[in-house]
Amino acid sequence: MFRFFEGLVDPYVPYKESDTPPKRLYPFLRDYAEPFKKVFWVTGILSVIIAIVEIWLLGYLGRLVDVLTSSTPAGIWASNGTEFLIVAFLILIARPAFHVAQIMLLNNTILPNFGTLVRWRAHKHVLRQSVGWFEDDFAGRIANRIMQTPPAAGAVVFQLFDALAFAVAYVFAAAVLLGQADVRLIIPLLMWLIPYIILLVWVIKRITPASERASNARSAVTGRVVDSYTNIHAVKMFAHHDREIDYAKEAIEEARRTFQIEMRLYTIMDAGLMLLNGVLVVAVVGWSIWLWMQGAATVGVVAVATSLALRLNAMSGWIMWAMTDFFRELGVVQEGMQTISQPVTLIDQADAKPLVITAGAVDVRGLSHHYGM
């Protein structure tokens, strides 16, 4: 089974190389994602199905409470036994099957192969650059971008299906479930959802550029450190030990400063989330109890609303972190694109003829050399 899922996409599938890769983020990712198109569709559909099943389970909890409170122990199996067996089958067989299929597509098909495909194609593209192109940059920074961009791109895809698609479907299904119980229960959900989205948008708008700056600072550290090690003979020969230490410290300090700014955003996010989650639980549970006191809701509705509020309370932090991680990794990809998306400038002329070798000789004429242009 593992081999089946691992072999669904070949990361080394032939593709048309381009001298001018896309400069914008989403066209860049779309080019790499082309071999995974069908797998992405199936994974997204499974994420939505799993979210709906989870909401259905909470809804069935309310029905179960109402059935138990309105039936006798002696007659409940006779009237609801078949229903209980069907529900048990769905929980024991169907639900795990959907989860396992989605997990294997994410963990065994997408993550290993997508990162490999990005790294392979990025490395092939960079190797086509001229010698002068490599001399104008740090080898360590180039290598760091080639190494950190693929896992970041894989994390973007993972969060897209494991968290974002699931979260959107889950919140929508939760609103439908509460509306079916009593349409007025949607009001406290919106009281939480609207400020939650505002907080999320505020963090996202700042986390992507902050992440890109932090990633760029880390690449600079790697570039300077690797450059020192690569040229260690020159460093020792000219006694530049202290100068190299100060040079690296400058980049290390910049990496620390950019990382601190990034972490401040997460602290603000966590503090705001804690406040909003308190509003969610009090509003949804309190409103459902008030409806029950007015005779407009059953005990099952209160149980569903309470379970759903507690479930959203637990999930909201995970969703927020997944969303911010999604856009943080996008920032890492954007930083890597500064190297991977650079066009190949040393190319053949349009009317270049195939090289035909008839004899071999070395003839040097008018040889000159200069630095720069």
Buried (B, 14 or more C-beta within 10 A) or exposed (E): EEEEBBEBBEBEEEEEEEEEBBEEBEEBBEBBBEBBEEBBEBBBBBBBBBBBBBBBBBBBBBBBBBBBEEBEEEEBEEEBEEEEEEBEEBEEEEBEEBBEBBBBBBBBBBBBBBBBBBBEBBBEBBEEBEEEBEEEBBBBBBBBBBBBBBBBBBBBBBBBBBBBBBBBBBBBBBBBBBEEBBEBBBEBBEBBBEBBEEBBEBBBEBBBBBBBBBBBBBBBBBBBBBBBEEEEEEBEEEEBEEEBEEBBEEBBEBBEEBBEBBEEBBEBBEEBBEEBBEBBBBBBBEBBBEBBEEEEBBBBBBBBBBBBBBBBBEBBBEBBBBBBBBBBBBBBBBBBBBBBBBEBEEEEEEEEEEEEEEEEEEEEEEEEEEEEE
